[in-house]
Amino acid sequence: MRELRKGESVGEAVSSAPLAIVEYGSATCAPCAALHQRIEQWEGEHPGTIALYVPLERHMEEAAQVGVMGAPTVEVWAQGKLALREAGYFSLDLLLQRAERWLG
């Protein structure tokens, strides 16, 4: 899982992949660490997908501009467009299962 670069938008970062998982998280968020590990594992099991981490400590303004107000928030991008978003308490496994429908 790579981290969003300064000056880069999430849309730019995921536009080249048919499917991308974006995690907005924080170093102080324990659930974020668990999600991070699971998303990295999922990415390894699905070649051609992209997993992107957006640390809120460094990208708070960008996150707020797209409506992300807290951690953890996970988005699914399909064909360069936002398809799903979950925040707070949710099942990551269910979200990833729903995301797989865009893999063909």
C-alpha positions as CSV (number, residue, x, y, z in Angstrom):
1,M,0.0,0.0,0.0
2,R,1.5,3.3,-1.0
3,E,0.9,6.6,0.7
4,L,-0.7,9.6,-1.0
5,R,2.0,12.1,-2.1
6,K,1.9,15.8,-1.2
7,G,0.1,17.7,-4.0
8,E,-1.5,14.6,-5.5
9,S,-5.2,14.0,-5.4
10,V,-6.8,10.7,-4.6
11,G,-8.5,10.7,-8.1
12,E,-5.1,11.1,-9.8
13,A,-3.5,8.4,-7.7
14,V,-6.1,5.7,-8.4
15,S,-7.1,6.6,-12.0
16,S,-4.8,4.0,-13.6
17,A,-6.3,1.0,-11.8
18,P,-9.6,-0.8,-12.6
19,L,-10.1,-1.0,-8.8
20,A,-8.6,0.9,-5.9
21,I,-9.1,0.8,-2.2
22,V,-8.4,4.1,-0.4
23,E,-7.9,4.2,3.4
24,Y,-8.1,7.5,5.2
25,G,-6.4,6.9,8.6
26,S,-4.5,8.3,11.5
27,A,-1.4,7.1,13.4
28,T,-3.4,7.4,16.6
29,C,-6.3,5.3,15.4
30,A,-6.1,1.7,16.5
31,P,-8.8,0.4,14.1
32,C,-6.9,2.1,11.3
33,A,-3.9,-0.1,11.9
34,A,-5.9,-3.3,11.7
35,L,-7.7,-2.1,8.5
36,H,-4.4,-1.1,7.0
37,Q,-3.0,-4.6,7.4
38,R,-6.1,-6.3,6.0
39,I,-6.2,-3.9,3.0
40,E,-2.5,-4.6,2.2
41,Q,-3.2,-8.4,2.3
42,W,-6.2,-7.9,0.0
43,E,-4.1,-5.9,-2.4
44,G,-1.5,-8.7,-2.6
45,E,-4.3,-11.2,-3.3
46,H,-5.7,-9.1,-6.2
47,P,-3.0,-8.2,-8.8
48,G,-3.7,-5.0,-10.7
49,T,-5.6,-3.3,-7.9
50,I,-4.2,-0.3,-6.0
51,A,-4.3,0.3,-2.3
52,L,-3.7,3.9,-1.2
53,Y,-3.3,5.3,2.3
54,V,-4.2,8.9,3.1
55,P,-2.7,10.0,6.5
56,L,-5.1,12.6,7.9
57,E,-2.3,14.2,9.8
58,R,-0.8,15.4,6.5
59,H,-3.9,15.6,4.2
60,M,-6.7,16.9,6.5
61,E,-7.7,19.7,4.1
62,E,-7.9,17.4,1.1
63,A,-9.9,14.9,3.1
64,A,-12.4,17.5,4.3
65,Q,-12.8,18.8,0.7
66,V,-14.2,15.3,-0.3
67,G,-16.3,14.9,2.8
68,V,-14.0,12.7,4.9
69,M,-14.4,13.9,8.4
70,G,-12.9,11.0,10.5
71,A,-10.9,7.9,10.7
72,P,-11.2,5.2,9.6
73,T,-12.8,5.9,6.3
74,V,-12.4,3.5,3.4
75,E,-13.3,4.1,-0.2
76,V,-13.6,1.8,-3.2
77,W,-12.8,3.4,-6.6
78,A,-13.8,1.6,-9.8
79,Q,-12.7,2.8,-13.2
80,G,-11.4,6.0,-11.6
81,K,-14.7,6.9,-10.0
82,L,-15.8,6.7,-6.3
83,A,-18.1,3.7,-6.0
84,L,-18.4,3.0,-2.2
85,R,-17.5,4.7,1.0
86,E,-17.7,3.5,4.6
87,A,-16.6,5.3,7.8
88,G,-16.5,4.6,11.5
89,Y,-17.6,1.1,12.5
90,F,-18.2,-1.2,9.5
91,S,-17.2,-4.6,8.1
92,L,-14.1,-4.3,6.0
93,D,-14.5,-7.8,4.7
94,L,-18.0,-7.0,3.5
95,L,-16.9,-3.9,1.8
96,L,-14.0,-5.7,0.0
97,Q,-16.4,-8.4,-1.0
98,R,-18.7,-5.8,-2.5
99,A,-15.7,-4.2,-4.2
100,E,-14.8,-7.4,-6.0
101,R,-17.8,-7.2,-8.3
102,W,-15.8,-4.6,-10.2
103,L,-13.0,-7.0,-10.9
104,G,-15.0,-8.8,-13.6
